[in-house]
Amino acid sequence: MPSRDARLELAEVYFEFHPVGQQMRVAAIDGATGTEVVFAAQLGTSQDAMKSLGMAKLQRRLAAKASPENASQSDKPDKRPGILV
């Protein structure tokens, strides 16, 4: 896992905020690579807090892509039969 000091500098990040029931669906998208992370937050959460969490999740995802040994289980291809939706 990358240390907090080794965070990637992201030049352009897009955020999408969509209320869904009592939660806010937040998407953070890296403008350079198109990499996207999505999470849910409570409606009362400040936009700055959601942006901060989105940036941290996006930096972690990009660091995992850059370093395959740090890739999470969900980034590995699924060997089960069927269609991934």
C-alpha positions as CSV (number, residue, x, y, z in Angstrom):
1,M,0.0,0.0,0.0
2,P,1.4,3.4,-0.9
3,S,2.4,5.7,1.9
4,R,0.4,8.9,2.5
5,D,3.5,10.9,1.4
6,A,3.6,9.1,-2.0
7,R,0.3,10.4,-3.2
8,L,-0.2,11.1,-6.9
9,E,-0.8,14.7,-8.0
10,L,-3.9,14.7,-10.1
11,A,-4.2,17.7,-12.5
12,E,-7.9,17.4,-13.4
13,V,-10.6,15.5,-11.5
14,Y,-14.3,15.6,-12.2
15,F,-16.9,15.0,-9.5
16,E,-20.5,13.9,-9.9
17,F,-23.1,14.2,-7.1
18,H,-26.4,12.4,-7.4
19,P,-28.9,12.1,-4.5
20,V,-30.3,8.6,-4.2
21,G,-32.8,8.3,-1.3
22,Q,-31.1,9.3,1.9
23,Q,-27.6,9.0,0.4
24,M,-25.5,10.9,-2.1
25,R,-23.8,8.9,-4.9
26,V,-20.4,10.4,-5.6
27,A,-18.2,9.6,-8.6
28,A,-14.7,10.9,-8.9
29,I,-13.2,10.7,-12.4
30,D,-9.5,11.3,-13.4
31,G,-9.6,13.6,-16.5
32,A,-6.3,12.2,-17.8
33,T,-7.0,8.5,-17.6
34,G,-10.8,8.2,-17.3
35,T,-10.4,6.1,-14.2
36,E,-13.5,6.4,-12.0
37,V,-14.3,5.5,-8.4
38,V,-17.8,5.6,-7.0
39,F,-19.0,5.6,-3.4
40,A,-22.0,6.6,-1.3
41,A,-22.2,9.2,1.5
42,Q,-24.9,10.5,3.8
43,L,-26.8,13.5,2.5
44,G,-25.6,15.7,5.4
45,T,-21.9,15.2,4.5
46,S,-20.2,18.3,3.3
47,Q,-19.2,18.5,-0.3
48,D,-15.5,19.2,0.7
49,A,-15.5,16.0,2.7
50,M,-16.9,14.0,-0.2
51,K,-14.4,15.5,-2.6
52,S,-11.5,14.7,-0.2
53,L,-12.6,11.1,0.1
54,G,-13.1,10.8,-3.7
55,M,-9.6,12.1,-4.3
56,A,-8.1,9.7,-1.8
57,K,-10.0,6.7,-3.4
58,L,-9.0,7.8,-6.9
59,Q,-5.3,8.2,-5.9
60,R,-5.3,4.7,-4.3
61,R,-6.9,3.2,-7.5
62,L,-4.4,4.9,-9.8
63,A,-1.5,3.8,-7.5
64,A,-2.8,0.2,-7.6
65,K,-3.0,0.4,-11.4
66,A,0.6,1.7,-11.6
67,S,1.9,-1.0,-9.3
68,P,0.2,-4.4,-10.1
69,E,1.4,-6.1,-6.9
70,N,-0.7,-3.6,-4.9
71,A,-3.8,-4.3,-7.0
72,S,-6.9,-5.2,-5.0
73,Q,-8.8,-8.4,-5.5
74,S,-11.6,-6.6,-7.4
75,D,-9.0,-5.4,-10.1
76,K,-8.1,-9.0,-11.0
77,P,-10.1,-10.7,-13.8
78,D,-12.9,-13.0,-12.8
79,K,-12.5,-16.6,-13.9
80,R,-16.2,-17.6,-13.2
81,P,-18.5,-18.3,-16.1
82,G,-21.2,-15.7,-17.0
83,I,-21.5,-12.1,-18.0
84,L,-20.0,-9.3,-15.9
85,V,-22.6,-6.5,-15.7
